[in-house]
Amino acid sequence: MVAIVAIAALASLIALMASRAPGSRDAVTAIDNSFYDAAFKLRPMERLADSPVVVLEIDQASLDLVDQHSDRTWPWPRGLYGMAASKLEKLGAKAIVLDMLMSEKSAYGSDDDARLAELIDGLRIPLVMGVRGLNVGFIAPVTKPIPLGDTAIHTERTYRQYRPTTERGDSLALAGIKAAGYASRIANDAPFRLHYYGPHRDADGRAPFPAHAIGNLIVQVIVEHGDDTVPPEDQFDPAIVRDKIVIIGSLAAGLHDLKRTPVSEDYPGVEVHATAMLNMIRGQHVKPIGAEWVTILSALGAFWVASGVILMRAAWLKIGCIALVILGFVFVSGWLMQRNSMRWLPPTEPLLAAIVATVGSLLWVYKIEDARARALLKAIGQCISPQVARELEEDPSGLTVGGRRMELTILFTDLEGFTDLTERLQEGIEPVLNLYLAEMSKQAFDRNGTIDKYIGDAMMVFWNAPLAQSQHAKQACETALALVEHERKIAPKLAALGATNSRTRIGIHTGPVIVGFFGSRERLTYTAVGDSVNLAARLEPSNKIYGTQILVSGDTVDACGESMLFRPVDRLRVYGRREPVGVYELLGPREGATADQLWLVEQSRQAAQACLARDWVACLAMMDAVLAKFPQDGPARVCQARVSSYLKNSPDADWDGVWEQTTK
């Protein structure tokens, strides 16, 4: 738990520093902004039919329409805006906001500016003019002061935030709602995140705002100014602007008032101001989650990741915990932005904390697992071959606490007459036993066997664990042959110590077992357990029945394939086991086998078939032939005696050829 808390704390601290430090803060902000913009693009458009703000757009269609009905080309005379304002007043508008800069003289001369001033002075509803910067103003010579609103309101290239007040004073949006008699429901002393209601236009051409082209209104003003009338069907609908704040601005691409926003790369600047107006009137804006809460969430996420990676054993559970935290932060951040009351949870700091916690936890797990594996390697080092030890040292991941079910080949040995030898030699048995076990162990180690245990003079050895060995059955058989051969070589040394006529019996079986570290907290041992171990242990003393030295099971014969030469001996039900097993004598490698060995194998095979078919005479004839050639052959003597008894007393009709072993 201490490691989990430490990793989580360090991860959240690194994420916090990355989100605050000058060198990395911009990168973190850029990633957060990408998530922010993506969340906005996923929001459905909000239709604002009851909006108190209406946009009249100077779009390309309006430019073309005015060009068709008059000799006015762009830029339009400023007097037209004054005339349009007067018309909007007559139509019932509550206030007018001009998102247009008129800080320089009109291209149509001073009379045009004077005409605009005259019309503005005659208005009974407020009109707000847009300005930009500290040292500019409104050029028209009005006689009464009019509200000015700063259009320099953005804090970054993309219009995500809006400044209600600037160095000059009120922004255009704040000045507009004040002029209309509204109070802002958003604090004016700091930028706020704009709650956009959708893209400028959706796929069907619909806008979130009540937005209309101004062309019809301008044409109507021009026509009425000429003492003409506009047909009713072409007149501007008064309901559009009645009791509304009307904001007028450009939309045509050539007029260069398109902004980058989270919802669109080309968003009309006039609609940015309209969005800010409606946000301030409604108290509607994107509310950021406090920085302290983001840090707390980062720490909690890092703690969850560290807990999952360190405590979960299965890899898929570790991955699941990591994915749950990462995807969870992304989902929650996006979901909060989809609600009516939008909240912004910057996900980069929590995600960075989760990633750092993942890396730190994986490194910790690797360190712990590596240390644990090396401790296990030290514990197992005395019972595995040097080659296997070197491989495990390079990659200790092959060692784990607990048992695994896998196929092993198990070999048991026993020194014939050891009990009598112990009684005869007394204390002198120690050098005999040390020499014998050292020499026999070397043969097992040389063939990458794992020595499970010594039981007095006996050894238990297995293959295919802790490392996989594709030829484990063959290696066990080679070891058995080497044990027999080497015993002959060290016989003089053993005899000199008092152990004469030493002979080792060996049993081998291949099958599934549970292998791993077993024991208590105080002591662990690396061992294999299961029925296959018991069968191998029973095969070793079965050599006494047949006078053989190496007996193997049919499963080991199958696992060896054609690499070794085996002689069928019997079908045996070993003591304490219900299922019978095919028993074979290992003669040696198939490659290089002598003619006598091949003949013996064939005779034994045919004799076994004849016996199973109850052809006692044929079976005896074959065994007589074997004994004529090999008078001391144990399996032939056993078979001869058994079949001779069958000639006198035939077994029951349900006899299946299995011999029952009644003692260990």
N, C-alpha and C positions, 0 to 999 in steps of 0.2 A: 504493500500500500504506500509506503514511503516513496518508493521509486515512481509509482504512478502519479502521486501528488507533485513530486519534484519535476517530472517530465512535463506535466500539464502546466505547472507554474512557469517553467522555463519557456515552453512553447508560446504561452499567452504573452509573456514578457517580450519575446522576440517579435511576435506579431504586433504588439503595441508599439514597440520602438520603430518597426518598419513603417507603420502607418503615421508616425509622428516625425521621424527623422527627415531632415531636408533632402538627403540623397535619395531616399526611397519613397517619400511621401507622394511625390507626383505620380510615380508608377502605380501605387496603391489607389490613388484617387482616380487615375485613368481606368483601372480595372473596375472600380466601383461604378464609375460613370457608364461603362459598357453594360453592366448589369441593370443599372437604373434606366437607361434608354431602352434596353430590351424589354423590361417590365412594362414601360409605357406603351410600347408598340403592341404588346399583347392585350392591352385593355380595349374593350369594345367602346365605340364612340358613344358619348352622352349627348342626347338631343336636348337643346336648351330652348324649347319653344316659349317658355315664360321668362326668358332672360330680360333683365332691365337694360341690357346693353345691346345695341344694334350696330352692325358694321355696314357702312356704305363704302364699297370698294371701287377704286379707279382701276378697272381692269382693262384688258385689251379691247373687249367688246364695247366698253364705254368710250374709249378713245376713238374707235372706229365710228360709233354712232354719232358722237359730237362732231366728228370730222364730216360726216355725211349731211348733217342738218345745219351747219354753220361754216363760217370761214375761220373758226378758231382752231388752231392746231396746238399740239403740245409744245411747251407748257401753256396751259390755259391762262387767260387773264385772271388776275386775282379778284377782280370784281365779280367774276362768276361765282367764286366761293362765298362772297358776301351775299349775292343774290340767292344762292342755294341755302345759305343760313337763314335768310329772311323767309324763304319758302318753308323750310323745316319748322320755323317758329309758327307759321300759319297752320301747318299740318299737325301741330300739337306736341312737338319734341320738347323734352324736359331740359336738355342741355346739349350742347354741341362741342365736340372735341376734334380739333384739326391736327392730325398727325402729319404735319407738313412744316418744313422749315421755311420761314419768310424773313430771314435775318438780313437779306440783301435786297437792293432795289429791284422792282419788277422789270422784267425784260420789255414790258409795254410802256414804261415810263412812269413818272411820278403821279400822273393822273390816275393810273391804275391803282396805285397804293392809296391815293386819296379816296378813290371810289370805295375801296374795301373798307377803309377806316370809317367812312360815312355810314355804310351799311351796318357795320358792327356797332357803331354808336347808337344806331336806331333799334338795336335788338333789346327786347325785354327779357330774354332768357340768357343764361350765362353761355359764353363761348370761351373755350380754353384753347390756347395756341401752343404748339410744340416748339421748344427751343433746344439747343444742344450746347452745353458748356456754360462757363461762368461769365464770359465777357461778350455775350451776344444777347440780342433782345428781339423785339418785334418791330419791324421797320415801318409799318403803317402808322400814320400820324393820328391815332385815336385820341379822343378828348377825355375818355374815361378809362381808368385802369382796367385791364382785363387779366384774368389768371393765366399764368404761363406754367407749362409743365415740362420738366427735363426729359428728353428721350434717351439720354445716356444712362441706361438703367442696368445694363448687364454686367456680370462679374467675371464672365469667361466667354470664350468664343461661342459655345453652345448656350443658348438661352434656357438654362435650367432654373436660374434664380432671378428674382426681380428686386431692385432696390426701391422701396417706397419713397425714400428721400435721398437726395444727392447733395454734393457740395453746394449746389445752387439753391436747392430747396426741394419743393415737392416734385415727385415724378409726374409724368403726364397722366398716368392712371389715377394717382392719388388726387391730383388737382382736379381731374374730371369728376370723380365721385363727390369731392367736397363741393364743387360748383353745383352739382345736382342735389345737394342736401343730404348725402349719405355720409355716415361715419365709417371709417375703416374698422373692421373687426379683426384685423391683423396688426400686430405691433409695427410701428413705423420706423423704429430705430435700428433695424437690421434687415438684411435681405431675407426673403422667404422663397421657398421652393414653389414654383408655379404648379398649380393643379390644372394640367391641360385636359381639355374635354374630348380630345381626339385629333386626328390629323386635319389638315386644312380641308381636305375633301376625301371621302371614302371612295370605294370602288364604284359606287353608283352616282358619284358626283355630289353627294350631300355633305353639308357643312354642319359642325356642331352648333355654331353661332347662327342666329338669324342674320344672314349676310346677303346683301343685295348689291347689284351693280348700280352705280350712281348715274350711269348714262342717261336713263329715262328722266331722272329728276333734272339733270342739267339741260337736256333738250327741252323739257317742259318750261324751265325758267327762261331759256332763250326765246322760245316761241311766245310765251306770255309777255315778255319784255317788248316784243314787237307788236303788241296789241292784237295778237292772234290768239286762237284757242287751240287746245289739244283735245282730240277726240277722247271721250270718256274711257274707251278701252285702252288707250295709251297713257293715261294719266298715272302718276305715281300714287300708290295706295297709301292713304294717310294712316291706316292701321299699323303699318310697318313701324312708324316712328312715334306714334302717340304715346306720351308719358315715358319715353325712353331716352337714355343717354345715347346720342348718335355720334359715333366716332368715324371720321372720314380719313381714309388713307389709301396709299397706292398698292396695287397688287400685280400689275403687269410686270413681266420679267425685265423689260427694258427700263423700268423706273428704279431698279436697284434698291428695293426695300424688302428683300427676302432674307430671312434669318434661318440659321440652323438651330433646331430644337430637338428634344428627345423624340417627338412624334413624327418629325419630318425634316429632311435636309433642306427643303425650301419652304419655309413657313412665313406668311406675310407678317411684317413687323407690326402692322396695325392690329392684327389679331393677337399678337403677344400682349399689346397694351390692353386690348379688350379682355383677354384672359385675366390679366392682373386686376382690372376693374372688378370683374365679377367675383374673383377670389376674395378681394378685400370687402366687397359688399356682403358676401355670404360667409366670410370667415373660413374660407375653404382653401387649404393649401396642403402640400405634402409635409407632414411633420416628421422630422428625423428622430430616430431612437437616440437617446442620450449616449454620449461617448462612453460614460461609465458603464452603462448597461451592455454596450457592445463588447467592452472588455470583459465583463462578467460572463456573457454568453460565450466569448472566445475561450475563457478558462474552463467553463463547463463542457464545451465541445471537446477541448483538448483532453480533459479528464476522461470523458467517455471513450475517446479514441484510445488513449493510453490503457484504460481498463480493458477494453476489448482485445487489443493486440497482446497485452501481457497475460491476461487471465484466461482468454479463450484458447483451447487446445487446437481445435480444428481450423485449418487455413480459411475455409469458407466463412466461418464465424468471424474471424479477424477481418476479412475483407468486407463482410456484411456490416460490422460496426463502423468501419471507416466510411463505407459508402453511405450508411444511414446518416452520419453526421454531415458529410459534405453535401449530399443531395438534400438533406433536411434543411441546412442553412440556405441553400439556393431556393428551395421550394418556399420556405417561410418568407424569405426576402421578397420573392415574386408575389406570393399570396397577399402579403400586407399591402402591396402596391395595387392589387386588384379590387380592394374594398372601396366603398364610397368614401370613407374617411381614410385617406391614404397615409400610410406610415412607411418610412424608409429605414430599412435595416441594412447598412452597408455590409455586404457579405465578405469582402476581401480579408479583413482582419480575422474574423472567425475561421475562414477557410485556410488562411495562412497558418493560424494556430493549429488547426487540425492536421495540416500537412507536416508541419514541424513535429507535432506530437507523434504522427505516424512514423516518421523517420527515426525520431528519438526512441520510440518504443521498439521498433524493429531492431535497432542497434542494441538496445538493452536486452531484448529477447535473445538476439544472436550471442551477446556476451554471456548471458546466463546459461543458455543452452550449450554454448561452447565449453564454458567452465564445467558444467555438469557432465557433459560428454567426456571431457578430459579426466574428470574425477572417476567416472565409470571406466574409462580406458585404463587408468592407473589400477583400478580394482580388478580389472579383467586381464591386465597385462601378463600375469604369470601363467595364464592358462590358454594363451593363443600363441600362434607362431610369430616370430619376428617380422615376417613379411606382412601378415595380417595386421600386426601392431603398427607397422609403418603406414599402411594404407589408412587405418583408422586415425592415426595421428594427423595425417594430411586432411582428412575429412571426418571429424568425429560425429557427424550427424547420423551415422549408421548405428550409433548406440543410443538407446532410449530406456528409461525406467519403465518397468511393466512388461507384460508378456505379449508376444505376437504369435499368431498361429502361422506356421510355415512347415514346409517339408524338409526334414533333415535325414541324413544317414548316420545312424548311431552304432558305435562299436564298443563292445565290452570285452575285457580280457580277464583271465584268471590264471594264476600260476598253480599248476597241478601239484598236489601234495604239500601246499604251503603250511597247513596246520601242523602236520607231522614235523615239517622242517623247523617250525618255530619252537615246538616242544624240544626238539633235539638240540638246536643251537642256542636257545635262550637269548642272552644279550648279544650273541654273535649274529643274530638275524639282522641287526641294524645295517652293517656294511653291505650285506647281501641285498637287502631291500633297496637301499640307496643306489647301489650300482644298477640293479635290475630296472628300477623305475626311471632312473636318469637315462639309461640307454634306450628303453622302450619309448619314453616321452620324446626323445630326439627324433625317433622315426615318425611319430605322429606330427611333430612340429614341422619336420622337413617336408611334409605333404599337406601343410596348412590346416591341420586338424586343431580343434578347440578341445582342450582337456577339461572336461567338466569337473571331475573329481578323482581322487585316489581313495579306494576302499581297501585298506590293508595293502595286499599285493596286486589288487585289481585296479583297472583303469576304465573310466568311461570317457569316450572321445566322440565328438560329433563334427559334422561338416555342414556347410551352407549357412552358418551363423557364427559370428555376428555379421559377416559379409557374405553376400550371395556367391555361390560357387556352382557353376553350371554342370560340372562333372563330379559332384560330391560323392555319388555312389562309387564311381570308378576310383576316386582318391581314397575312399575308405578301404576298398579291396586291395589297392596297391599298398596301403599302410599295413594291412593284415599280412600280406605276403612278406613285406619288409620286416615285420616283427618276428615272424617265424625264421626268416633267414638270419636276421641279426642275433637272434637268441642262440643260434648254432655258433656264431662267431664269438660270442662272449661266454659260451659254456665253460671254457677252461678257466676264465677268471672267476666265474661263479663256483666252479668246483673247488678252486683253491680256497674259497671262503667257506666251503663246507656244503654248498648246494649242488649236489650231483644229480644228473639225470633230470634237469629242469625241462619242463615242457609247458608252453602257454596255450590255453584254449581260447578261442575267439568266436564271438557271435555278432552278426551284423544284420541290421534291418533298416529299411528306408520307409518313412511314413510321416504323417502329420503329427506335430507336437506343439506345445506352447513353450516358447523359449524367451528368456529375458532375465531380468534381475528380480529375484525373489528373496524375501526375508523380512527382517525387522528394521527399525530405524538405526539400531546399533550395528547391525551386520547384514549386508546384502551379499548374495551369491549369484553368479550368472550360471543358469542351468536350464535344462530342458525337462519337461514333464509331460506325461501322457501315456496312452496305451502302447504307442510305438516304442517308447523307452523300455517299458516292461517286457515287450516281446523280444527286443534285442538282448535284454538281460537274461531271459529264459533260454534263448538259443545257445548262449555260451555253455552252460552246463549240459545241454543236450548232446554236446560232443561226446560225453561219457557213454551215451547209449550206443553210438555208432563207431566209436573208436577213431573219430576224426579230430582235426585240429582247428579247422575254420568252417563254420556253418553260417550260411546266409539265407535270408528269406527270398521267396519268389519276387517280392516287390523290389528288392535290391537287384536281383537278376534282370528284371525288366528295365530298371533305371540304368543299368550298365550297358544295355544293348549288346552289341557284338564285340565290345572291348575286352571282355573277360571270358574265361572258359569255366563253365560250371557243370557239375555232375549231379543229376537228380538223385536224391537220397530217400526221401519219404514224404508222406503227408502226415503232419504231426499236429496234435492238439496239445500245446504246451501246458504245463501245470498252471492252473489258475486262470485259464483263458478259454472261452467257449468256441471261438472261431478257429478252425484248423488253418495251418499255413503250409505252403510248399517249402520243403527244406532242401538245400543244395550244398554241395561241398565245393569250395573254391579251389581250383587246381592251379590257376595261374593266368597270365595274359593269353588271349587267344592267338595273338601274333607270336609265332615261335613255338607254338604247342607241338609236342612230340606225337609221333604216330600212335604210341601206346596210350597217351592221354586221350587222343581223339577216339581211339577204339574203346577205351573204358567208358567215355561219355556215351557213345552210341549203344554199347551193351547195357549200360544202366538205364538208358531211356527206353530201350525195347523191353527190358525186364520189368520196368515199372508199368508199361502198358499191358504186358502179359499178366502181371499180378492183378491189375485192376479188372482185367477181363476174366479172372479166375482160371487162367491157363497155368496152373501150378507147375506142370511138367516142363513147359517151355521156359518158365521163369527160373526154375531150378537149374535147367541146362545152361542157361546164360550165366547164372551165378557160379556154377561149377567151372565154367570156362574162365571167369574172372579170377577165381581162387587158384586155378591151375597156373595162371600167369602171375598173380599177385597173392601169394598164400596168406599174407598178413592183412589183407584189405578188410577193414572193419565193416563198412556198409554191406559188402557182399556176404560176410559171415552172418550179420544180423538178418539180412533178407533170406539167406538160405535156411536159417533156423526157423524163421517165422513161417515161410512157405511150406517147409517140411511138416510143421504142426498143422497147417491148413489141409495138407493131404490127408491127415488122419481125422481132423475135426474141422470140417468146412465152416467158415463163418456164416452168420445169419444172412438171410436173403437181402436185408437192407444194408449190408456192409458196404461202406463207401471208400474203403482203402485207407482210412485215417487211423493212425496209431495214437492211443491215449497215453500221455505222460502223467504218471501218478505221483511223482516226487519231483522236487526242485532239482 
